[in-house]
Amino acid sequence: MNKHIAIIGATSGIGRALAVEMHKRGYTIGATGRRIERLEELRQQLDNRIYIQYMDVTELGDAIDQLDQLADQMGGLDMVVLNAGVSHFQDESVGRETDLHVIDVNIRGFGNLASYCFERFEQQGYGQLVGISSVAGLFGWGLNIPYNASKAFVNTYLQGYRQKANHSDADITVTTIMPGFVESEMTENKEELFWVAPKDKAARQITEAIERKKDQAYITKRWRLAAWLVKLIPNWVWNRM
Ligand SMILES: NC(=O)c1ccc[n+]([C@@H]2O[C@H](COP(=O)([O-])OP(=O)(O)OC[C@H]3O[C@@H](n4cnc5c(N)ncnc54)[C@H](OP(=O)(O)O)[C@@H]3O)[C@@H](O)[C@H]2O)c1
């Protein structure tokens, strides 16, 4: 074992739970986020095989340098989970500013690190790139417009990189994780959510998907059925919802 995995956005919710689960299974963890006190707390809790690094994914150049520094500290980088994400669902006011914030974090921040990690993995000859997308990426939604669109970006972006990996001499796996609802700061105090999974359960299923080198996995598994139904809904119905 002793694989080195960087989790981008490990200060709360899914990312933190994933760090704990993967550490339990023997991985060396590199944890990033902006809330450094949360990272310190995680380091104290896990005690060993854990390295922390401040990172704001919207600072594109710095984020690359910080990932490199983290990889140096860890002594290697076998896998990266791009988990950092934001949503303004049910916030009091949404508009241009909040749209741009989601685009900055979920699209520009994501694309910057995903493309860099892929290049790094090609150079070293192997690696696994994991992106945390969402079932939300399967449809446009007037109540959370930039978020759903950003996850659609993640889905097609990673599909493209998966094709590229298949044509590469390097042994690279690209895994797209598609959660439904999971308990976290993102879903806290939000109304009308259903099938909200405990974050520990989500973390276990994400870890299994990573270890099985899956192309794509729904979290929890029942969301696969929801996704199948969503794909059957014709565009004219979506347009009138
Ligand atoms: N919860 C759900 O129901 C659900 C469903 C589908 C998909 N997802 C996806 O799962 C991922 C994790 O979300 P979560 O639900 O666990 O929410 P969360 O508890 O709010 O966690 C979000 C994480 O993203 C990090 N982050 C946010 N902005 C950042 C920035 N500018 N730079 C660096 N890191 C940043 C946060 O760290 P700092 O604030 O410390 O920087 C935090 O670690 C997201 O991509 C989300 O879209 C969640």
The ligand as a Tripos MOL2 file, in Angstrom:
@<TRIPOS>MOLECULE
LIG
   48    52     1     0     0
SMALL
NO_CHARGES

@<TRIPOS>ATOM
      1 N1        -22.7270   17.6760   -0.4760 N.am      1 LIG1
      2 C1        -23.3590   17.2790   -1.5640 C.2       1 LIG1
      3 O1        -24.5790   16.9610   -1.5390 O.2       1 LIG1
      4 C2        -22.6190   17.1770   -2.8720 C.ar      1 LIG1
      5 C3        -23.2550   16.5410   -3.9350 C.ar      1 LIG1
      6 C4        -22.5920   16.4230   -5.1370 C.ar      1 LIG1
      7 C5        -21.3070   16.9020   -5.2750 C.ar      1 LIG1
      8 N2        -20.7050   17.5360   -4.2260 N.ar      1 LIG1
      9 C6        -19.3650   18.0540   -4.4270 C.3       1 LIG1
     10 O2        -18.5050   17.5600   -3.4300 O.3       1 LIG1
     11 C7        -17.4060   18.4440   -3.2590 C.3       1 LIG1
     12 C8        -17.2110   18.6930   -1.7700 C.3       1 LIG1
     13 O3        -18.3210   19.4130   -1.2700 O.3       1 LIG1
     14 P1        -18.9540   19.1860    0.1780 P.3       1 LIG1
     15 O4        -20.3580   18.8530   -0.0170 O.co2     1 LIG1
     16 O5        -18.1000   18.3100    0.9990 O.co2     1 LIG1
     17 O6        -18.9370   20.7070    0.7010 O.3       1 LIG1
     18 P2        -18.0740   21.4740    1.7960 P.3       1 LIG1
     19 O7        -18.1730   20.8130    3.1170 O.co2     1 LIG1
     20 O8        -18.5340   22.8940    1.6870 O.co2     1 LIG1
     21 O9        -16.5650   21.3330    1.2880 O.3       1 LIG1
     22 C9        -16.0670   22.1150    0.2370 C.3       1 LIG1
     23 C10       -14.5420   22.0030    0.2080 C.3       1 LIG1
     24 O10       -14.0770   22.8060   -0.8910 O.3       1 LIG1
     25 C11       -13.0510   23.6570   -0.4290 C.3       1 LIG1
     26 N3        -13.0170   24.9180   -1.1630 N.ar      1 LIG1
     27 C12       -14.0350   25.7710   -1.4330 C.ar      1 LIG1
     28 N4        -13.5740   26.8530   -2.0870 N.ar      1 LIG1
     29 C13       -12.2410   26.6780   -2.2380 C.ar      1 LIG1
     30 C14       -11.1910   27.4490   -2.8170 C.ar      1 LIG1
     31 N5        -11.4120   28.6560   -3.3880 N.pl3     1 LIG1
     32 N6         -9.9420   26.9500   -2.7890 N.ar      1 LIG1
     33 C15        -9.6870   25.7660   -2.2050 C.ar      1 LIG1
     34 N7        -10.6130   24.9870   -1.6410 N.ar      1 LIG1
     35 C16       -11.8820   25.4490   -1.6430 C.ar      1 LIG1
     36 C17       -13.3740   23.9040    1.0450 C.3       1 LIG1
     37 O11       -12.1710   24.2430    1.7250 O.3       1 LIG1
     38 P3        -11.8500   25.7310    2.3280 P.3       1 LIG1
     39 O12       -13.1450   26.4630    2.4350 O.co2     1 LIG1
     40 O13       -11.1940   25.4510    3.6400 O.co2     1 LIG1
     41 O14       -10.9000   26.3120    1.3380 O.co2     1 LIG1
     42 C18       -13.8830   22.5330    1.4690 C.3       1 LIG1
     43 O15       -12.8020   21.7130    1.8520 O.3       1 LIG1
     44 C19       -17.7420   19.6850   -4.0750 C.3       1 LIG1
     45 O16       -17.0620   19.6500   -5.3030 O.3       1 LIG1
     46 C20       -19.2340   19.5600   -4.3070 C.3       1 LIG1
     47 O17       -19.6510   20.2260   -5.4610 O.3       1 LIG1
     48 C21       -21.3270   17.6900   -3.0280 C.ar      1 LIG1
@<TRIPOS>BOND
     1     1     2 1
     2     2     3 2
     3     2     4 1
     4     4     5 ar
     5     4    48 ar
     6     5     6 ar
     7     6     7 ar
     8     7     8 ar
     9     8     9 1
    10     8    48 ar
    11     9    10 1
    12     9    46 1
    13    10    11 1
    14    11    12 1
    15    11    44 1
    16    12    13 1
    17    13    14 1
    18    14    15 2
    19    14    16 1
    20    14    17 1
    21    17    18 1
    22    18    19 2
    23    18    20 1
    24    18    21 1
    25    21    22 1
    26    22    23 1
    27    23    24 1
    28    23    42 1
    29    24    25 1
    30    25    26 1
    31    25    36 1
    32    26    27 ar
    33    26    35 ar
    34    27    28 ar
    35    28    29 ar
    36    29    30 ar
    37    29    35 ar
    38    30    31 1
    39    30    32 ar
    40    32    33 ar
    41    33    34 ar
    42    34    35 ar
    43    36    37 1
    44    36    42 1
    45    37    38 1
    46    38    39 2
    47    38    40 1
    48    38    41 1
    49    42    43 1
    50    44    45 1
    51    44    46 1
    52    46    47 1
@<TRIPOS>SUBSTRUCTURE
     1 LIG1         1 GROUP 0 **** ****
